[in-house]
Amino acid sequence: QVQLVESGGGLVQPGGSLRLSCAASVSISSVYRMGWFRQAPGKPRELAATSTTSGTTVYADSVKGRFTVSRDNAKNTVYLQMNSLKPEDTAIYYCWAFNALYKKDYWGQGTQVTVSS
């Protein structure tokens, strides 16, 4: 069983920055795609940013140019650097891991990000 533990959420003013971290309980280097999804109140969960094992990244249009996803395979950790935050970025952010070999998804417990003045 893969466990994902997120950290780094909180309250930030518009225009501010936050960095989310997600530590995995297994080695992520070879078969795991990693990334972040988010869910705002009353809305479905949506992709924010993901990274393949080779480092190829995918971003939602709404976060392009402001968010950066990165991974440290040696630490089994994925990060989400969020800059120029907007109130509409307010959501619970979930760490996601996908085992490409067994085609199985794993989710963290979520961390709240609130952008408000």
C-alpha positions in Angstrom: 0.0 0.0 0.0 1.3 3.4 -1.0 0.9 6.2 1.5 1.1 9.9 0.4 1.6 12.6 3.1 1.0 16.2 2.0 2.2 19.4 3.8 2.5 23.1 3.1 -1.0 24.3 2.8 -2.4 27.3 4.6 -3.8 30.8 4.3 -2.1 33.3 1.9 -3.0 36.6 0.5 -3.7 37.1 -3.2 -0.5 37.4 -5.1 1.4 35.3 -2.5 3.1 32.0 -2.8 3.0 28.6 -1.2 4.9 25.4 -1.7 3.2 22.0 -1.2 5.1 18.8 -0.6 4.1 15.2 -0.8 6.2 12.4 0.5 5.5 8.9 -0.7 6.1 5.7 1.3 7.6 3.9 -1.7 10.2 4.6 -4.3 8.6 6.8 -7.0 11.5 6.8 -9.5 10.6 4.0 -11.9 6.9 3.5 -12.3 5.0 6.3 -10.6 3.5 9.3 -12.2 3.0 12.0 -9.5 1.1 15.2 -9.3 -1.6 17.4 -7.8 -5.3 17.6 -8.1 -7.6 20.1 -6.4 -11.2 20.4 -5.4 -12.9 23.7 -4.7 -16.2 23.8 -2.6 -19.1 22.6 -4.7 -16.9 21.6 -7.7 -15.5 18.3 -8.9 -11.9 17.4 -8.4 -9.6 18.6 -11.2 -6.1 18.2 -12.3 -3.7 21.0 -11.4 -0.3 19.6 -12.4 1.4 16.3 -13.0 4.8 14.9 -13.7 5.8 11.7 -15.4 8.7 9.4 -14.4 10.8 11.2 -17.0 9.8 14.6 -15.8 7.4 15.6 -18.5 4.8 17.9 -16.9 1.2 18.7 -17.6 -0.6 21.8 -16.2 -4.2 22.9 -16.2 -4.7 26.1 -18.3 -5.7 28.0 -15.2 -2.4 27.5 -13.4 0.1 27.6 -16.4 2.8 30.1 -15.8 2.1 30.3 -12.0 2.4 26.8 -10.7 5.4 24.5 -11.1 5.4 20.8 -10.3 8.7 19.0 -9.6 9.9 15.7 -8.1 12.8 14.6 -6.2 13.1 10.8 -6.8 15.8 10.4 -4.3 13.5 11.7 -1.6 10.4 10.1 -3.0 8.8 13.6 -2.9 6.8 15.7 -5.3 6.4 19.4 -4.9 4.0 22.1 -6.1 5.3 25.6 -6.1 2.4 28.0 -6.4 3.0 31.7 -7.2 0.8 34.6 -7.9 -2.0 32.9 -6.1 -5.6 34.0 -6.8 -8.8 33.6 -4.7 -10.0 31.0 -7.2 -7.0 28.8 -6.4 -8.7 28.2 -3.0 -9.3 24.4 -2.7 -8.2 21.2 -1.1 -5.1 20.0 -2.9 -4.6 16.3 -3.2 -1.4 14.5 -3.9 -1.7 11.8 -6.6 0.4 8.9 -7.6 -0.2 6.5 -10.5 1.5 3.2 -10.8 2.0 2.9 -14.5 2.9 -0.8 -14.2 -0.3 -1.9 -12.3 -2.5 0.9 -13.5 -3.5 1.9 -9.9 -4.1 5.3 -8.4 -3.2 6.5 -4.9 -4.3 9.7 -3.1 -3.1 11.7 -0.2 -5.5 13.0 2.5 -5.5 16.5 1.1 -4.3 19.9 2.3 -6.3 23.1 2.4 -5.1 26.1 0.5 -7.0 29.3 1.1 -6.2 32.5 -0.9 -7.9 35.5 0.8 -7.2 39.0 1.9 
